[in-house]
């Protein structure tokens, strides 16, 4: 028996950062995002040899343990061990399992596409399939959040876990006591097609440590720092406005929202942008781009670009002259999935 799972990565359209405590606890956060055809993958192979093998192909890391509980949360593959410990403790009555787990992602850590949280969701989904756990979408996403933020103490927000679990275009609301409301948007197919034909992802070639940026934003909220806090409010408003632009098919308004969101985002932390990112941004604007922003916390990773569909081919050619990587993503409707292969 082989269990496989996958979970989609996401691009943050607007409101990024307002899903992070303490901002969302005090003011309420709003995020607009959508999943794309890039995934985190997990394969679980049950064994009888009393071993647990974690292998992350994309990280060239492999760790082997005697079957036991708990496994210490140390070393490289923290996410893998964190999910295992949570599942065993909460759903398997502390009974050990023996298996080989193999994972990889279509995007590197620090890409700004929510790759870490998406991997956690994919691993949870694989265990659900194996152990027949009756968890709904909210259960999976909350569990993933608990593992990352509480059990492992990793800094970050809440949107990535919910995007990977639910899939599609979602307008998400975040409140205190970890209350989250996911509102799936019924975006017309022609509107999705137009946005897809306007969209470019450009990997800047540098991943970033999102925790430092997020911690700086937290500090600004706690200290009620005027400029940074006001920028967070602007980000939330941009999510509300962009939702309306997308549902109405106002593509110029969408681009304007993206542009204003990027300006506001940079006010929340000095680490959001840098000289390299600003040069790439200017290059994009000079070569047919209408708007662009770094996806995720900032500081590097993927840049999301909107342009006139007629100009996309030429802009892609110009971006290919730089050192980064160009991708043309498609939107996906489904969230995380799992299936079993019987040998």
C-alpha atoms as a printed R data frame, in Angstrom:
    type eleno elety resid chain resno       x      y       z
1   ATOM     1    CA   UNK     A     1   0.000  0.000   0.000
2   ATOM     2    CA   UNK     A     2   1.216  3.477  -0.913
3   ATOM     3    CA   UNK     A     3  -0.502  6.694   0.197
4   ATOM     4    CA   UNK     A     4   0.052  9.879  -1.777
5   ATOM     5    CA   UNK     A     5  -1.131 13.418  -1.221
6   ATOM     6    CA   UNK     A     6  -0.660 16.895  -2.603
7   ATOM     7    CA   UNK     A     7  -1.662 20.412  -1.579
8   ATOM     8    CA   UNK     A     8  -1.658 23.538  -3.786
9   ATOM     9    CA   UNK     A     9   0.584 26.545  -3.237
10  ATOM    10    CA   UNK     A    10  -0.983 29.983  -3.196
11  ATOM    11    CA   UNK     A    11  -0.372 33.520  -4.305
12  ATOM    12    CA   UNK     A    12  -1.398 36.258  -1.894
13  ATOM    13    CA   UNK     A    13  -3.380 38.863  -3.808
14  ATOM    14    CA   UNK     A    14  -4.087 41.345  -1.009
15  ATOM    15    CA   UNK     A    15  -4.095 41.786   2.755
16  ATOM    16    CA   UNK     A    16  -0.930 39.808   3.442
17  ATOM    17    CA   UNK     A    17   0.295 40.244   6.999
18  ATOM    18    CA   UNK     A    18  -3.112 41.064   8.487
19  ATOM    19    CA   UNK     A    19  -3.561 37.342   9.266
20  ATOM    20    CA   UNK     A    20  -0.695 37.490  11.778
21  ATOM    21    CA   UNK     A    21  -1.272 37.908  15.520
22  ATOM    22    CA   UNK     A    22  -1.507 40.315  17.271
23  ATOM    23    CA   UNK     A    23  -2.913 42.420  14.403
24  ATOM    24    CA   UNK     A    24  -5.756 40.058  13.511
25  ATOM    25    CA   UNK     A    25  -6.591 39.518  17.193
26  ATOM    26    CA   UNK     A    26  -7.031 43.216  17.850
27  ATOM    27    CA   UNK     A    27  -8.264 44.624  14.548
28  ATOM    28    CA   UNK     A    28  -9.392 41.617  12.498
29  ATOM    29    CA   UNK     A    29  -7.483 40.571   9.405
30  ATOM    30    CA   UNK     A    30  -8.632 40.102   5.819
31  ATOM    31    CA   UNK     A    31  -6.790 38.149   3.139
32  ATOM    32    CA   UNK     A    32  -7.543 37.572  -0.533
33  ATOM    33    CA   UNK     A    33  -5.631 34.703  -2.127
34  ATOM    34    CA   UNK     A    34  -5.877 31.972  -4.735
35  ATOM    35    CA   UNK     A    35  -4.201 28.622  -5.260
36  ATOM    36    CA   UNK     A    36  -2.153 27.792  -8.345
37  ATOM    37    CA   UNK     A    37  -0.966 24.667 -10.143
38  ATOM    38    CA   UNK     A    38   2.175 24.276  -8.057
39  ATOM    39    CA   UNK     A    39   2.096 21.762  -5.217
40  ATOM    40    CA   UNK     A    40   3.687 20.211  -2.156
41  ATOM    41    CA   UNK     A    41   3.729 16.395  -2.410
42  ATOM    42    CA   UNK     A    42   3.905 13.606   0.148
43  ATOM    43    CA   UNK     A    43   4.187  9.821  -0.197
44  ATOM    44    CA   UNK     A    44   3.695  7.516   2.795
45  ATOM    45    CA   UNK     A    45   4.773  3.871   2.591
46  ATOM    46    CA   UNK     A    46   3.830  1.815   5.690
47  ATOM    47    CA   UNK     A    47   6.555 -0.654   6.714
48  ATOM    48    CA   UNK     A    48   7.103 -3.406   9.285
49  ATOM    49    CA   UNK     A    49  10.777 -2.808  10.064
50  ATOM    50    CA   UNK     A    50  10.303 -0.622  13.143
51  ATOM    51    CA   UNK     A    51  11.864  2.392  11.378
52  ATOM    52    CA   UNK     A    52  10.686  5.874  10.533
53  ATOM    53    CA   UNK     A    53  12.362  7.423   7.509
54  ATOM    54    CA   UNK     A    54  11.786 11.040   6.549
55  ATOM    55    CA   UNK     A    55  13.159 12.090   3.152
56  ATOM    56    CA   UNK     A    56  12.782 15.534   1.599
57  ATOM    57    CA   UNK     A    57  13.897 15.113  -1.997
58  ATOM    58    CA   UNK     A    58  13.986 18.820  -2.789
59  ATOM    59    CA   UNK     A    59  16.151 19.542   0.256
60  ATOM    60    CA   UNK     A    60  18.418 16.498  -0.232
61  ATOM    61    CA   UNK     A    61  17.760 15.594   3.396
62  ATOM    62    CA   UNK     A    62  17.029 12.179   4.906
63  ATOM    63    CA   UNK     A    63  16.625 11.282   8.589
64  ATOM    64    CA   UNK     A    64  16.109  7.795  10.051
65  ATOM    65    CA   UNK     A    65  14.687  6.989  13.500
66  ATOM    66    CA   UNK     A    66  13.606  3.987  15.475
67  ATOM    67    CA   UNK     A    67   9.821  3.891  15.565
68  ATOM    68    CA   UNK     A    68   8.849  5.799  18.671
69  ATOM    69    CA   UNK     A    69   7.015  8.769  20.144
70  ATOM    70    CA   UNK     A    70   7.747 11.561  20.423
71  ATOM    71    CA   UNK     A    71  10.551 12.303  17.989
72  ATOM    72    CA   UNK     A    72  12.535 15.317  19.170
73  ATOM    73    CA   UNK     A    73  11.784 18.472  17.180
74  ATOM    74    CA   UNK     A    74  15.363 19.132  16.135
75  ATOM    75    CA   UNK     A    75  17.424 18.807  12.979
76  ATOM    76    CA   UNK     A    76  16.376 19.772   9.473
77  ATOM    77    CA   UNK     A    77  12.974 18.172   8.870
78  ATOM    78    CA   UNK     A    78  10.997 19.860  11.635
79  ATOM    79    CA   UNK     A    79   7.730 19.970   9.714
80  ATOM    80    CA   UNK     A    80   7.745 16.218   9.078
81  ATOM    81    CA   UNK     A    81   8.445 15.402  12.718
82  ATOM    82    CA   UNK     A    82   5.982 17.983  13.970
83  ATOM    83    CA   UNK     A    83   3.114 16.459  12.007
84  ATOM    84    CA   UNK     A    84   4.066 12.909  13.055
85  ATOM    85    CA   UNK     A    85   4.163 13.834  16.737
86  ATOM    86    CA   UNK     A    86   0.807 15.631  16.541
87  ATOM    87    CA   UNK     A    87  -0.937 12.810  14.697
88  ATOM    88    CA   UNK     A    88   0.380 10.111  17.036
89  ATOM    89    CA   UNK     A    89  -0.471 12.092  20.159
90  ATOM    90    CA   UNK     A    90  -3.902 13.342  19.105
91  ATOM    91    CA   UNK     A    91  -5.288 10.631  16.844
92  ATOM    92    CA   UNK     A    92  -3.331  7.382  17.318
93  ATOM    93    CA   UNK     A    93  -3.389  7.089  21.136
94  ATOM    94    CA   UNK     A    94   0.402  7.371  21.283
95  ATOM    95    CA   UNK     A    95   0.833  4.132  19.316
96  ATOM    96    CA   UNK     A    96   3.959  4.121  17.154
97  ATOM    97    CA   UNK     A    97   3.906  3.824  13.379
98  ATOM    98    CA   UNK     A    98   6.562  2.470  11.027
99  ATOM    99    CA   UNK     A    99   6.839  4.063   7.570
100 ATOM   100    CA   UNK     A   100   8.866  5.858   4.951
101 ATOM   101    CA   UNK     A   101   7.804  9.414   4.102
102 ATOM   102    CA   UNK     A   102   9.003 11.108   0.931
103 ATOM   103    CA   UNK     A   103   8.221 14.752   0.180
104 ATOM   104    CA   UNK     A   104   9.076 17.520  -2.252
105 ATOM   105    CA   UNK     A   105   7.651 20.854  -3.350
106 ATOM   106    CA   UNK     A   106   7.366 22.701  -6.642
107 ATOM   107    CA   UNK     A   107   8.680 25.813  -4.877
108 ATOM   108    CA   UNK     A   108  11.634 26.248  -2.521
109 ATOM   109    CA   UNK     A   109  11.265 27.316   1.139
110 ATOM   110    CA   UNK     A   110  11.129 31.097   1.401
111 ATOM   111    CA   UNK     A   111   9.470 31.406  -2.017
112 ATOM   112    CA   UNK     A   112   6.572 33.503  -0.736
113 ATOM   113    CA   UNK     A   113   4.015 30.952  -1.979
114 ATOM   114    CA   UNK     A   114   3.309 29.411   1.424
115 ATOM   115    CA   UNK     A   115   5.450 26.350   0.732
116 ATOM   116    CA   UNK     A   116   6.136 25.386   4.367
117 ATOM   117    CA   UNK     A   117   2.508 25.471   5.504
118 ATOM   118    CA   UNK     A   118   1.401 23.774   2.302
119 ATOM   119    CA   UNK     A   119   3.828 20.924   2.997
120 ATOM   120    CA   UNK     A   120   2.380 20.532   6.495
121 ATOM   121    CA   UNK     A   121  -1.134 20.298   5.017
122 ATOM   122    CA   UNK     A   122  -0.004 17.700   2.445
123 ATOM   123    CA   UNK     A   123   1.600 15.540   5.172
124 ATOM   124    CA   UNK     A   124  -1.498 15.781   7.382
125 ATOM   125    CA   UNK     A   125  -3.673 14.766   4.427
126 ATOM   126    CA   UNK     A   126  -1.499 11.685   3.803
127 ATOM   127    CA   UNK     A   127  -1.859 10.588   7.441
128 ATOM   128    CA   UNK     A   128  -5.609 11.208   7.207
129 ATOM   129    CA   UNK     A   129  -5.821  8.884   4.228
130 ATOM   130    CA   UNK     A   130  -3.729  6.199   5.935
131 ATOM   131    CA   UNK     A   131  -5.449  6.297   9.334
132 ATOM   132    CA   UNK     A   132  -8.908  7.189   7.998
133 ATOM   133    CA   UNK     A   133  -9.171 10.316  10.141
134 ATOM   134    CA   UNK     A   134 -12.516 12.173   9.849
135 ATOM   135    CA   UNK     A   135 -11.172 15.726   9.583
136 ATOM   136    CA   UNK     A   136 -12.894 18.535   7.700
137 ATOM   137    CA   UNK     A   137 -11.221 21.473   5.954
138 ATOM   138    CA   UNK     A   138 -11.258 23.739   9.001
139 ATOM   139    CA   UNK     A   139  -9.911 20.892  11.155
140 ATOM   140    CA   UNK     A   140  -6.960 20.300   8.808
141 ATOM   141    CA   UNK     A   141  -6.064 23.980   8.545
142 ATOM   142    CA   UNK     A   142  -6.299 24.604  12.292
143 ATOM   143    CA   UNK     A   143  -4.226 21.488  12.957
144 ATOM   144    CA   UNK     A   144  -1.541 22.655  10.535
145 ATOM   145    CA   UNK     A   145  -1.496 26.065  12.238
146 ATOM   146    CA   UNK     A   146  -1.134 24.471  15.687
147 ATOM   147    CA   UNK     A   147   1.782 22.330  14.525
148 ATOM   148    CA   UNK     A   148   3.721 25.208  12.945
149 ATOM   149    CA   UNK     A   149   2.975 28.112  15.225
150 ATOM   150    CA   UNK     A   150   2.385 26.461  18.606
151 ATOM   151    CA   UNK     A   151   4.187 23.098  18.637
152 ATOM   152    CA   UNK     A   152   7.220 24.150  16.575
153 ATOM   153    CA   UNK     A   153   7.169 27.849  17.457
154 ATOM   154    CA   UNK     A   154   7.631 29.013  13.851
155 ATOM   155    CA   UNK     A   155   6.611 32.601  13.123
156 ATOM   156    CA   UNK     A   156   3.951 33.236  10.522
157 ATOM   157    CA   UNK     A   157   0.320 33.877   9.779
158 ATOM   158    CA   UNK     A   158  -2.767 31.751   9.208
159 ATOM   159    CA   UNK     A   159  -3.664 32.166   5.547
160 ATOM   160    CA   UNK     A   160  -1.345 29.543   4.021
161 ATOM   161    CA   UNK     A   161  -2.818 26.587   5.896
162 ATOM   162    CA   UNK     A   162  -6.360 27.529   4.881
163 ATOM   163    CA   UNK     A   163  -5.480 28.243   1.251
164 ATOM   164    CA   UNK     A   164  -3.760 24.871   0.848
165 ATOM   165    CA   UNK     A   165  -6.672 23.068   2.479
166 ATOM   166    CA   UNK     A   166  -9.599 24.781   0.751
167 ATOM   167    CA   UNK     A   167  -8.123 25.682  -2.662
168 ATOM   168    CA   UNK     A   168  -9.506 28.216  -5.149
169 ATOM   169    CA   UNK     A   169 -10.133 31.949  -4.749
170 ATOM   170    CA   UNK     A   170 -10.846 32.736  -1.102
171 ATOM   171    CA   UNK     A   171 -11.686 35.852   0.879
172 ATOM   172    CA   UNK     A   172 -10.565 35.026   4.418
173 ATOM   173    CA   UNK     A   173 -11.374 36.745   7.705
174 ATOM   174    CA   UNK     A   174  -9.188 36.330  10.799
175 ATOM   175    CA   UNK     A   175 -10.222 37.193  14.346
176 ATOM   176    CA   UNK     A   176  -9.063 36.654  17.926
177 ATOM   177    CA   UNK     A   177  -9.012 33.224  19.558
178 ATOM   178    CA   UNK     A   178  -7.903 31.748  16.201
179 ATOM   179    CA   UNK     A   179 -11.348 32.209  14.660
180 ATOM   180    CA   UNK     A   180 -11.183 32.053  10.875
181 ATOM   181    CA   UNK     A   181 -13.931 32.388   8.264
182 ATOM   182    CA   UNK     A   182 -13.160 31.234   4.718
183 ATOM   183    CA   UNK     A   183 -15.446 32.705   2.048
184 ATOM   184    CA   UNK     A   184 -14.921 30.930  -1.314
185 ATOM   185    CA   UNK     A   185 -15.431 33.404  -4.154
186 ATOM   186    CA   UNK     A   186 -17.528 32.456  -7.157
187 ATOM   187    CA   UNK     A   187 -15.351 34.142  -9.749
188 ATOM   188    CA   UNK     A   188 -16.678 33.856 -13.298
189 ATOM   189    CA   UNK     A   189 -14.592 31.715 -15.629
190 ATOM   190    CA   UNK     A   190 -13.960 34.550 -18.110
191 ATOM   191    CA   UNK     A   191 -12.607 36.721 -15.287
192 ATOM   192    CA   UNK     A   192 -10.255 33.944 -14.152
193 ATOM   193    CA   UNK     A   193  -9.114 33.477 -17.749
194 ATOM   194    CA   UNK     A   194  -8.355 37.178 -18.127
195 ATOM   195    CA   UNK     A   195  -6.391 37.346 -14.866
196 ATOM   196    CA   UNK     A   196  -4.459 34.186 -15.773
197 ATOM   197    CA   UNK     A   197  -3.549 35.684 -19.145
198 ATOM   198    CA   UNK     A   198  -2.324 38.824 -17.364
199 ATOM   199    CA   UNK     A   199  -0.302 37.008 -14.697
200 ATOM   200    CA   UNK     A   200   3.422 36.250 -14.491
201 ATOM   201    CA   UNK     A   201   5.380 34.835 -11.580
202 ATOM   202    CA   UNK     A   202   9.033 35.764 -11.496
203 ATOM   203    CA   UNK     A   203  11.357 34.040  -9.035
204 ATOM   204    CA   UNK     A   204  13.898 36.612  -7.933
205 ATOM   205    CA   UNK     A   205  16.449 33.895  -7.256
206 ATOM   206    CA   UNK     A   206  16.666 34.588  -3.524
207 ATOM   207    CA   UNK     A   207  14.586 33.009  -0.801
208 ATOM   208    CA   UNK     A   208  14.092 34.919   2.424
209 ATOM   209    CA   UNK     A   209  13.627 34.356   6.131
210 ATOM   210    CA   UNK     A   210  10.014 35.439   6.610
211 ATOM   211    CA   UNK     A   211  10.180 35.101  10.420
212 ATOM   212    CA   UNK     A   212  12.345 38.226  10.783
213 ATOM   213    CA   UNK     A   213   9.930 40.317   8.721
214 ATOM   214    CA   UNK     A   214   6.892 38.983  10.571
215 ATOM   215    CA   UNK     A   215   8.496 39.593  13.958
216 ATOM   216    CA   UNK     A   216   9.192 43.205  12.980
217 ATOM   217    CA   UNK     A   217   5.544 43.664  11.963
218 ATOM   218    CA   UNK     A   218   4.390 42.155  15.272
219 ATOM   219    CA   UNK     A   219   6.589 44.588  17.175
220 ATOM   220    CA   UNK     A   220   5.119 47.547  15.272
221 ATOM   221    CA   UNK     A   221   1.564 46.453  16.103
222 ATOM   222    CA   UNK     A   222   2.391 45.893  19.787
223 ATOM   223    CA   UNK     A   223   4.010 49.316  20.020
224 ATOM   224    CA   UNK     A   224   1.136 50.907  18.072
225 ATOM   225    CA   UNK     A   225   3.728 52.289  15.655
226 ATOM   226    CA   UNK     A   226   1.817 54.871  13.617
227 ATOM   227    CA   UNK     A   227   3.225 54.444  10.110
228 ATOM   228    CA   UNK     A   228   3.444 50.668  10.177
229 ATOM   229    CA   UNK     A   229   0.064 50.144  11.835
230 ATOM   230    CA   UNK     A   230  -1.647 52.505   9.400
231 ATOM   231    CA   UNK     A   231  -0.075 50.550   6.537
232 ATOM   232    CA   UNK     A   232  -1.570 47.333   7.948
233 ATOM   233    CA   UNK     A   233  -4.995 48.968   7.900
234 ATOM   234    CA   UNK     A   234  -4.380 49.970   4.269
235 ATOM   235    CA   UNK     A   235  -3.488 46.377   3.407
236 ATOM   236    CA   UNK     A   236  -6.760 45.165   4.882
237 ATOM   237    CA   UNK     A   237  -8.731 47.757   2.933
238 ATOM   238    CA   UNK     A   238  -6.944 46.756  -0.269
239 ATOM   239    CA   UNK     A   239  -8.174 43.170   0.198
240 ATOM   240    CA   UNK     A   240 -11.788 44.375   0.451
241 ATOM   241    CA   UNK     A   241 -11.382 46.595  -2.596
242 ATOM   242    CA   UNK     A   242  -9.593 43.961  -4.674
243 ATOM   243    CA   UNK     A   243 -12.314 41.401  -3.975
244 ATOM   244    CA   UNK     A   244 -14.844 43.799  -5.507
245 ATOM   245    CA   UNK     A   245 -12.604 44.472  -8.502
246 ATOM   246    CA   UNK     A   246 -12.187 40.759  -9.215
247 ATOM   247    CA   UNK     A   247 -15.886 39.922  -8.866
248 ATOM   248    CA   UNK     A   248 -16.803 42.808 -11.189
249 ATOM   249    CA   UNK     A   249 -14.059 42.045 -13.696
250 ATOM   250    CA   UNK     A   250 -12.478 45.493 -13.299
251 ATOM   251    CA   UNK     A   251  -8.934 44.615 -14.350
252 ATOM   252    CA   UNK     A   252  -7.516 48.141 -14.279
253 ATOM   253    CA   UNK     A   253  -8.858 48.461 -10.748
254 ATOM   254    CA   UNK     A   254  -7.290 45.107  -9.872
255 ATOM   255    CA   UNK     A   255  -3.880 46.276 -11.062
256 ATOM   256    CA   UNK     A   256  -4.250 49.536  -9.141
257 ATOM   257    CA   UNK     A   257  -5.123 47.599  -5.967
258 ATOM   258    CA   UNK     A   258  -2.058 45.407  -6.403
259 ATOM   259    CA   UNK     A   259   0.156 48.453  -6.900
260 ATOM   260    CA   UNK     A   260  -1.244 50.248  -3.843
261 ATOM   261    CA   UNK     A   261  -0.983 47.069  -1.775
262 ATOM   262    CA   UNK     A   262   2.724 46.812  -2.566
263 ATOM   263    CA   UNK     A   263   3.291 50.437  -1.526
264 ATOM   264    CA   UNK     A   264   1.477 49.800   1.764
265 ATOM   265    CA   UNK     A   265   3.278 46.503   2.326
266 ATOM   266    CA   UNK     A   266   6.681 48.177   2.165
267 ATOM   267    CA   UNK     A   267   5.663 50.546   4.959
268 ATOM   268    CA   UNK     A   268   5.137 47.662   7.408
269 ATOM   269    CA   UNK     A   269   8.799 46.588   7.562
270 ATOM   270    CA   UNK     A   270  12.158 47.833   6.322
271 ATOM   271    CA   UNK     A   271  12.967 44.259   5.220
272 ATOM   272    CA   UNK     A   272  10.057 43.899   2.767
273 ATOM   273    CA   UNK     A   273  12.019 45.287  -0.176
274 ATOM   274    CA   UNK     A   274  15.658 45.924  -1.089
275 ATOM   275    CA   UNK     A   275  17.709 47.409  -3.921
276 ATOM   276    CA   UNK     A   276  17.554 44.193  -5.951
277 ATOM   277    CA   UNK     A   277  13.764 43.940  -5.699
278 ATOM   278    CA   UNK     A   278  13.313 47.626  -6.521
279 ATOM   279    CA   UNK     A   279  15.479 47.292  -9.636
280 ATOM   280    CA   UNK     A   280  13.478 44.286 -10.799
281 ATOM   281    CA   UNK     A   281  10.243 46.189 -10.145
282 ATOM   282    CA   UNK     A   282  11.419 49.159 -12.211
283 ATOM   283    CA   UNK     A   283  12.530 46.799 -14.999
284 ATOM   284    CA   UNK     A   284   9.071 45.199 -15.039
285 ATOM   285    CA   UNK     A   285   7.310 48.572 -15.213
286 ATOM   286    CA   UNK     A   286   9.534 49.729 -18.070
287 ATOM   287    CA   UNK     A   287   8.825 46.572 -20.068
288 ATOM   288    CA   UNK     A   288   5.048 46.350 -20.038
289 ATOM   289    CA   UNK     A   289   4.091 45.577 -16.426
290 ATOM   290    CA   UNK     A   290   1.009 47.264 -14.947
291 ATOM   291    CA   UNK     A   291   1.598 46.236 -11.316
292 ATOM   292    CA   UNK     A   292   3.802 43.915  -9.288
293 ATOM   293    CA   UNK     A   293   4.441 42.838  -5.694
294 ATOM   294    CA   UNK     A   294   6.482 40.299  -3.797
295 ATOM   295    CA   UNK     A   295   4.318 37.336  -2.810
296 ATOM   296    CA   UNK     A   296   4.342 36.394   0.864
297 ATOM   297    CA   UNK     A   297   6.139 38.184   3.675
298 ATOM   298    CA   UNK     A   298   8.606 39.962   1.371
299 ATOM   299    CA   UNK     A   299  12.364 40.276   1.105
300 ATOM   300    CA   UNK     A   300  12.674 37.886  -1.849
301 ATOM   301    CA   UNK     A   301  11.032 34.844  -3.361
302 ATOM   302    CA   UNK     A   302   8.429 35.138  -6.126
303 ATOM   303    CA   UNK     A   303   7.226 38.411  -7.559
304 ATOM   304    CA   UNK     A   304   3.652 38.475  -8.833
305 ATOM   305    CA   UNK     A   305   3.190 40.588 -11.962
306 ATOM   306    CA   UNK     A   306   0.095 41.828 -13.821
307 ATOM   307    CA   UNK     A   307   0.313 43.103 -17.384
308 ATOM   308    CA   UNK     A   308  -1.812 43.563 -20.487
309 ATOM   309    CA   UNK     A   309  -2.245 40.054 -21.985
310 ATOM   310    CA   UNK     A   310  -1.011 41.439 -25.329
311 ATOM   311    CA   UNK     A   311   2.244 42.468 -23.653
312 ATOM   312    CA   UNK     A   312   2.794 39.271 -21.655
313 ATOM   313    CA   UNK     A   313   4.857 37.468 -24.295
314 ATOM   314    CA   UNK     A   314   7.269 40.398 -24.677
315 ATOM   315    CA   UNK     A   315   7.526 40.918 -20.911
316 ATOM   316    CA   UNK     A   316   8.301 37.231 -20.395
317 ATOM   317    CA   UNK     A   317  11.074 37.466 -22.996
318 ATOM   318    CA   UNK     A   318  12.558 40.499 -21.241
319 ATOM   319    CA   UNK     A   319  12.389 38.795 -17.821
320 ATOM   320    CA   UNK     A   320  14.163 35.753 -19.263
321 ATOM   321    CA   UNK     A   321  17.157 38.016 -19.876
322 ATOM   322    CA   UNK     A   322  17.550 38.362 -16.090
323 ATOM   323    CA   UNK     A   323  18.906 35.752 -13.679
324 ATOM   324    CA   UNK     A   324  15.580 34.658 -12.199
325 ATOM   325    CA   UNK     A   325  12.962 32.148 -13.348
326 ATOM   326    CA   UNK     A   326   9.703 32.960 -15.149
327 ATOM   327    CA   UNK     A   327   6.535 30.932 -14.564
328 ATOM   328    CA   UNK     A   328   3.031 31.225 -16.037
329 ATOM   329    CA   UNK     A   329   0.725 29.716 -13.402
330 ATOM   330    CA   UNK     A   330  -2.863 28.542 -13.724
331 ATOM   331    CA   UNK     A   331  -5.489 28.793 -11.016
332 ATOM   332    CA   UNK     A   332  -6.726 25.651  -9.289
333 ATOM   333    CA   UNK     A   333 -10.123 24.957  -7.756
334 ATOM   334    CA   UNK     A   334  -9.381 22.060  -5.395
335 ATOM   335    CA   UNK     A   335  -7.554 22.048  -2.106
336 ATOM   336    CA   UNK     A   336  -5.464 19.239  -0.675
337 ATOM   337    CA   UNK     A   337  -6.103 15.714  -1.974
338 ATOM   338    CA   UNK     A   338  -4.969 12.200  -1.065
339 ATOM   339    CA   UNK     A   339  -5.301  8.731  -2.604
340 ATOM   340    CA   UNK     A   340  -4.143  5.167  -2.005
341 ATOM   341    CA   UNK     A   341  -2.341  2.807  -4.379
342 ATOM   342    CA   UNK     A   342  -2.756 -0.897  -3.615
343 ATOM   343    CA   UNK     A   343   0.153 -2.980  -4.873
